[in-house]
C-alpha cells in the first residue's frame, strides 16, 4: 500500500505526523508511544499489519479509514 494513503488513514484515526528524516513519526495525544513509517516506499503486508496493531486498530477498522 502507498505510504501516503496509509498516513492519511492514520490521520483520520487521530494520529499526527511529526517530521523525521528517513521515516515519518506519528503521535496520538490519546495513546502512548509513536508510530514510525518508512518514507517513500510502498509498505509490505507484514510491515502494514505491525503498524495497524501498534496504532491500536483492527484490520477492518483500518480499511474503513483507508477508503
KOLGU-4560 file (N, C-alpha, C; in nm, 3 decimals, padded with zeros to 5 digits):
<recs>
<n_xx: 00.084 n_yy: -00.118 n_zz: 00.000 ca_xx: 00.000 ca_yy: 00.000 ca_zz: 00.000 c_xx: 00.088 c_yy: 00.124 c_zz: 00.000 mol: A seq: 1 type: UNK>
<n_xx: 00.045 n_yy: 00.228 n_zz: -00.067 ca_xx: 00.122 ca_yy: 00.352 ca_zz: -00.070 c_xx: 00.129 c_yy: 00.417 c_zz: 00.068 mol: A seq: 2 type: UNK>
<n_xx: 00.247 n_yy: 00.462 n_zz: 00.103 ca_xx: 00.269 ca_yy: 00.523 ca_zz: 00.235 c_xx: 00.177 c_yy: 00.642 c_zz: 00.259 mol: A seq: 3 type: UNK>
<n_xx: 00.159 n_yy: 00.727 n_zz: 00.158 ca_xx: 00.076 ca_yy: 00.847 ca_zz: 00.175 c_xx: -00.067 c_yy: 00.812 c_zz: 00.212 mol: A seq: 4 type: UNK>
<n_xx: -00.123 n_yy: 00.709 n_zz: 00.150 ca_xx: -00.261 ca_yy: 00.671 ca_zz: 00.181 c_xx: -00.272 c_yy: 00.610 c_zz: 00.320 mol: A seq: 5 type: UNK>
<n_xx: -00.170 n_yy: 00.536 n_zz: 00.361 ca_xx: -00.169 ca_yy: 00.477 ca_zz: 00.496 c_xx: -00.166 c_yy: 00.590 c_zz: 00.599 mol: A seq: 6 type: UNK>
<n_xx: -00.081 n_yy: 00.690 n_zz: 00.577 ca_xx: -00.072 ca_yy: 00.803 ca_zz: 00.669 c_xx: -00.204 c_yy: 00.879 c_zz: 00.674 mol: A seq: 7 type: UNK>
<n_xx: -00.268 n_yy: 00.898 n_zz: 00.559 ca_xx: -00.398 ca_yy: 00.967 ca_zz: 00.555 c_xx: -00.501 c_yy: 00.892 c_zz: 00.640 mol: A seq: 8 type: UNK>
<n_xx: -00.503 n_yy: 00.759 n_zz: 00.631 ca_xx: -00.596 ca_yy: 00.678 ca_zz: 00.711 c_xx: -00.565 c_yy: 00.692 c_zz: 00.860 mol: A seq: 9 type: UNK>
<n_xx: -00.436 n_yy: 00.692 n_zz: 00.895 ca_xx: -00.399 ca_yy: 00.705 ca_zz: 01.037 c_xx: -00.433 c_yy: 00.844 c_zz: 01.090 mol: A seq: 10 type: UNK>
<n_xx: -00.423 n_yy: 00.945 n_zz: 01.007 ca_xx: -00.462 ca_yy: 01.080 ca_zz: 01.050 c_xx: -00.610 c_yy: 01.083 c_zz: 01.084 mol: A seq: 11 type: UNK>
<n_xx: -00.691 n_yy: 01.011 n_zz: 01.007 ca_xx: -00.835 ca_yy: 01.004 ca_zz: 01.036 c_xx: -00.863 c_yy: 00.938 c_zz: 01.171 mol: A seq: 12 type: UNK>
<n_xx: -00.768 n_yy: 00.854 n_zz: 01.216 ca_xx: -00.781 ca_yy: 00.786 ca_zz: 01.345 c_xx: -00.724 c_yy: 00.869 c_zz: 01.459 mol: A seq: 13 type: UNK>
<n_xx: -00.677 n_yy: 00.992 n_zz: 01.429 ca_xx: -00.628 ca_yy: 01.080 ca_zz: 01.535 c_xx: -00.477 c_yy: 01.092 c_zz: 01.546 mol: A seq: 14 type: UNK>
<n_xx: -00.402 n_yy: 01.029 n_zz: 01.458 ca_xx: -00.256 ca_yy: 01.036 ca_zz: 01.462 c_xx: -00.209 c_yy: 01.161 c_zz: 01.390 mol: A seq: 15 type: UNK>
<n_xx: -00.102 n_yy: 01.222 n_zz: 01.439 ca_xx: -00.046 ca_yy: 01.344 ca_zz: 01.380 c_xx: 00.097 c_yy: 01.318 c_zz: 01.336 mol: A seq: 16 type: UNK>
<n_xx: 00.133 n_yy: 01.367 n_zz: 01.217 ca_xx: 00.267 ca_yy: 01.348 ca_zz: 01.163 c_xx: 00.362 c_yy: 01.449 c_zz: 01.227 mol: A seq: 17 type: UNK>
<n_xx: 00.476 n_yy: 01.400 n_zz: 01.272 ca_xx: 00.579 ca_yy: 01.483 ca_zz: 01.334 c_xx: 00.714 c_yy: 01.459 c_zz: 01.267 mol: A seq: 18 type: UNK>
<n_xx: 00.733 n_yy: 01.508 n_zz: 01.147 ca_xx: 00.862 ca_yy: 01.505 ca_zz: 01.078 c_xx: 00.936 c_yy: 01.374 c_zz: 01.079 mol: A seq: 19 type: UNK>
<n_xx: 01.066 n_yy: 01.387 n_zz: 01.073 ca_xx: 01.155 ca_yy: 01.271 ca_zz: 01.065 c_xx: 01.232 c_yy: 01.279 c_zz: 00.935 mol: A seq: 20 type: UNK>
<n_xx: 01.345 n_yy: 01.211 n_zz: 00.928 ca_xx: 01.425 ca_yy: 01.219 ca_zz: 00.805 c_xx: 01.393 c_yy: 01.102 c_zz: 00.712 mol: A seq: 21 type: UNK>
<n_xx: 01.426 n_yy: 00.982 n_zz: 00.750 ca_xx: 01.401 ca_yy: 00.867 ca_zz: 00.664 c_xx: 01.268 c_yy: 00.799 c_zz: 00.695 mol: A seq: 22 type: UNK>
<n_xx: 01.207 n_yy: 00.839 n_zz: 00.805 ca_xx: 01.080 ca_yy: 00.780 ca_zz: 00.845 c_xx: 00.985 c_yy: 00.890 c_zz: 00.891 mol: A seq: 23 type: UNK>
<n_xx: 00.855 n_yy: 00.866 n_zz: 00.873 ca_xx: 00.754 ca_yy: 00.954 ca_zz: 00.929 c_xx: 00.733 c_yy: 00.910 c_zz: 01.074 mol: A seq: 24 type: UNK>
<n_xx: 00.719 n_yy: 01.005 n_zz: 01.162 ca_xx: 00.689 ca_yy: 00.975 ca_zz: 01.302 c_xx: 00.548 c_yy: 01.026 c_zz: 01.328 mol: A seq: 25 type: UNK>
<n_xx: 00.460 n_yy: 00.941 n_zz: 01.379 ca_xx: 00.323 ca_yy: 00.979 ca_zz: 01.407 c_xx: 00.296 c_yy: 00.965 c_zz: 01.556 mol: A seq: 26 type: UNK>
<n_xx: 00.231 n_yy: 01.066 n_zz: 01.613 ca_xx: 00.194 ca_yy: 01.065 ca_zz: 01.754 c_xx: 00.044 c_yy: 01.081 c_zz: 01.767 mol: A seq: 27 type: UNK>
<n_xx: -00.011 n_yy: 01.024 n_zz: 01.872 ca_xx: -00.153 ca_yy: 01.039 ca_zz: 01.902 c_xx: -00.163 c_yy: 01.085 c_zz: 02.047 mol: A seq: 28 type: UNK>
<n_xx: -00.221 n_yy: 01.204 n_zz: 02.070 ca_xx: -00.229 ca_yy: 01.254 ca_zz: 02.207 c_xx: -00.305 c_yy: 01.162 c_zz: 02.303 mol: A seq: 29 type: UNK>
<n_xx: -00.395 n_yy: 01.080 n_zz: 02.249 ca_xx: -00.476 ca_yy: 00.993 ca_zz: 02.334 c_xx: -00.411 c_yy: 00.857 c_zz: 02.360 mol: A seq: 30 type: UNK>
<n_xx: -00.298 n_yy: 00.829 n_zz: 02.293 ca_xx: -00.235 ca_yy: 00.698 ca_zz: 02.309 c_xx: -00.086 c_yy: 00.714 c_zz: 02.336 mol: A seq: 31 type: UNK>
<n_xx: -00.029 n_yy: 00.625 n_zz: 02.416 ca_xx: 00.115 ca_yy: 00.633 ca_zz: 02.443 c_xx: 00.195 c_yy: 00.582 c_zz: 02.325 mol: A seq: 32 type: UNK>
<n_xx: 00.318 n_yy: 00.626 n_zz: 02.314 ca_xx: 00.407 ca_yy: 00.576 ca_zz: 02.210 c_xx: 00.393 c_yy: 00.650 c_zz: 02.078 mol: A seq: 33 type: UNK>
<n_xx: 00.468 n_yy: 00.605 n_zz: 01.980 ca_xx: 00.469 ca_yy: 00.667 ca_zz: 01.848 c_xx: 00.474 c_yy: 00.558 c_zz: 01.741 mol: A seq: 34 type: UNK>
<n_xx: 00.428 n_yy: 00.593 n_zz: 01.623 ca_xx: 00.438 ca_yy: 00.504 ca_zz: 01.508 c_xx: 00.550 c_yy: 00.554 c_zz: 01.419 mol: A seq: 35 type: UNK>
<n_xx: 00.626 n_yy: 00.464 n_zz: 01.361 ca_xx: 00.732 ca_yy: 00.500 ca_zz: 01.269 c_xx: 00.702 c_yy: 00.432 c_zz: 01.136 mol: A seq: 36 type: UNK>
<n_xx: 00.694 n_yy: 00.513 n_zz: 01.030 ca_xx: 00.660 ca_yy: 00.461 ca_zz: 00.898 c_xx: 00.767 c_yy: 00.503 c_zz: 00.799 mol: A seq: 37 type: UNK>
<n_xx: 00.825 n_yy: 00.408 n_zz: 00.723 ca_xx: 00.928 ca_yy: 00.443 ca_zz: 00.626 c_xx: 00.874 c_yy: 00.537 c_zz: 00.519 mol: A seq: 38 type: UNK>
<n_xx: 00.959 n_yy: 00.630 n_zz: 00.475 ca_xx: 00.919 ca_yy: 00.726 ca_zz: 00.371 c_xx: 00.935 c_yy: 00.666 c_zz: 00.232 mol: A seq: 39 type: UNK>
<n_xx: 00.844 n_yy: 00.706 n_zz: 00.143 ca_xx: 00.861 ca_yy: 00.686 ca_zz: 00.001 c_xx: 00.859 c_yy: 00.545 c_zz: -00.054 mol: A seq: 40 type: UNK>
<n_xx: 00.825 n_yy: 00.446 n_zz: 00.025 ca_xx: 00.820 ca_yy: 00.310 ca_zz: -00.029 c_xx: 00.683 c_yy: 00.251 c_zz: -00.004 mol: A seq: 41 type: UNK>
<n_xx: 00.632 n_yy: 00.172 n_zz: -00.097 ca_xx: 00.507 ca_yy: 00.100 ca_zz: -00.066 c_xx: 00.533 c_yy: 00.007 c_zz: 00.051 mol: A seq: 42 type: UNK>
<n_xx: 00.440 n_yy: -00.001 n_zz: 00.141 ca_xx: 00.457 ca_yy: -00.083 ca_zz: 00.260 c_xx: 00.425 c_yy: -00.228 c_zz: 00.231 mol: A seq: 43 type: UNK>
<n_xx: 00.507 n_yy: -00.317 n_zz: 00.280 ca_xx: 00.482 ca_yy: -00.460 ca_zz: 00.266 c_xx: 00.372 c_yy: -00.501 c_zz: 00.365 mol: A seq: 44 type: UNK>
<n_xx: 00.311 n_yy: -00.614 n_zz: 00.338 ca_xx: 00.198 ca_yy: -00.659 ca_zz: 00.417 c_xx: 00.232 c_yy: -00.674 c_zz: 00.565 mol: A seq: 45 type: UNK>
<n_xx: 00.344 n_yy: -00.735 n_zz: 00.597 ca_xx: 00.383 ca_yy: -00.756 ca_zz: 00.737 c_xx: 00.410 c_yy: -00.625 c_zz: 00.809 mol: A seq: 46 type: UNK>
<n_xx: 00.473 n_yy: -00.531 n_zz: 00.740 ca_xx: 00.501 ca_yy: -00.400 ca_zz: 00.798 c_xx: 00.370 c_yy: -00.327 c_zz: 00.826 mol: A seq: 47 type: UNK>
<n_xx: 00.278 n_yy: -00.333 n_zz: 00.730 ca_xx: 00.149 ca_yy: -00.266 ca_zz: 00.747 c_xx: 00.071 c_yy: -00.325 c_zz: 00.864 mol: A seq: 48 type: UNK>
<n_xx: 00.070 n_yy: -00.457 n_zz: 00.875 ca_xx: -00.001 ca_yy: -00.521 ca_zz: 00.987 c_xx: 00.057 c_yy: -00.478 c_zz: 01.121 mol: A seq: 49 type: UNK>
<n_xx: 00.190 n_yy: -00.467 n_zz: 01.128 ca_xx: 00.254 ca_yy: -00.424 ca_zz: 01.253 c_xx: 00.214 c_yy: -00.280 c_zz: 01.286 mol: A seq: 50 type: UNK>
<n_xx: 00.210 n_yy: -00.193 n_zz: 01.186 ca_xx: 00.171 ca_yy: -00.053 ca_zz: 01.208 c_xx: 00.026 c_yy: -00.046 c_zz: 01.256 mol: A seq: 51 type: UNK>
<n_xx: -00.062 n_yy: -00.122 n_zz: 01.193 ca_xx: -00.204 ca_yy: -00.123 ca_zz: 01.233 c_xx: -00.217 c_yy: -00.170 c_zz: 01.377 mol: A seq: 52 type: UNK>
<n_xx: -00.145 n_yy: -00.274 n_zz: 01.414 ca_xx: -00.150 ca_yy: -00.328 ca_zz: 01.551 c_xx: -00.098 c_yy: -00.224 c_zz: 01.651 mol: A seq: 53 type: UNK>
<n_xx: 00.015 n_yy: -00.159 n_zz: 01.619 ca_xx: 00.071 ca_yy: -00.056 ca_zz: 01.707 c_xx: -00.023 c_yy: 00.062 c_zz: 01.722 mol: A seq: 54 type: UNK>
<n_xx: -00.101 n_yy: 00.091 n_zz: 01.619 ca_xx: -00.196 ca_yy: 00.202 ca_zz: 01.623 c_xx: -00.319 c_yy: 00.169 c_zz: 01.707 mol: A seq: 55 type: UNK>
<n_xx: -00.333 n_yy: 00.043 n_zz: 01.746 ca_xx: -00.448 ca_yy: 00.002 ca_zz: 01.827 c_xx: -00.574 c_yy: -00.017 c_zz: 01.745 mol: A seq: 56 type: UNK>
<n_xx: -00.558 n_yy: -00.049 n_zz: 01.617 ca_xx: -00.671 ca_yy: -00.069 ca_zz: 01.528 c_xx: -00.679 c_yy: -00.214 c_zz: 01.483 mol: A seq: 57 type: UNK>
<n_xx: -00.799 n_yy: -00.257 n_zz: 01.445 ca_xx: -00.812 ca_yy: -00.386 ca_zz: 01.379 c_xx: -00.794 c_yy: -00.362 c_zz: 01.229 mol: A seq: 58 type: UNK>
<n_xx: -00.773 n_yy: -00.467 n_zz: 01.155 ca_xx: -00.756 ca_yy: -00.454 ca_zz: 01.010 c_xx: -00.884 c_yy: -00.395 c_zz: 00.949 mol: A seq: 59 type: UNK>
<n_xx: -01.000 n_yy: -00.441 n_zz: 00.997 ca_xx: -01.127 ca_yy: -00.388 ca_zz: 00.944 c_xx: -01.143 c_yy: -00.240 c_zz: 00.973 mol: A seq: 60 type: UNK>
<n_xx: -01.105 n_yy: -00.197 n_zz: 01.094 ca_xx: -01.113 ca_yy: -00.055 ca_zz: 01.128 c_xx: -01.022 c_yy: 00.027 c_zz: 01.038 mol: A seq: 61 type: UNK>
<n_xx: -00.901 n_yy: -00.025 n_zz: 01.015 ca_xx: -00.806 ca_yy: 00.046 ca_zz: 00.928 c_xx: -00.861 c_yy: 00.058 c_zz: 00.786 mol: A seq: 62 type: UNK>
<n_xx: -00.917 n_yy: -00.052 n_zz: 00.735 ca_xx: -00.968 ca_yy: -00.048 ca_zz: 00.598 c_xx: -01.084 c_yy: 00.051 c_zz: 00.582 mol: A seq: 63 type: UNK>
<n_xx: -01.165 n_yy: 00.067 n_zz: 00.686 ca_xx: -01.271 ca_yy: 00.169 ca_zz: 00.683 c_xx: -01.211 c_yy: 00.308 c_zz: 00.671 mol: A seq: 64 type: UNK>
<n_xx: -01.104 n_yy: 00.333 n_zz: 00.746 ca_xx: -01.037 ca_yy: 00.463 ca_zz: 00.742 c_xx: -00.962 c_yy: 00.483 c_zz: 00.611 mol: A seq: 65 type: UNK>
<n_xx: -00.918 n_yy: 00.374 n_zz: 00.550 ca_xx: -00.837 ca_yy: 00.379 ca_zz: 00.427 c_xx: -00.919 c_yy: 00.420 c_zz: 00.305 mol: A seq: 66 type: UNK>
<n_xx: -01.050 n_yy: 00.397 n_zz: 00.310 ca_xx: -01.137 ca_yy: 00.427 ca_zz: 00.195 c_xx: -01.136 c_yy: 00.574 c_zz: 00.160 mol: A seq: 67 type: UNK>
</recs>
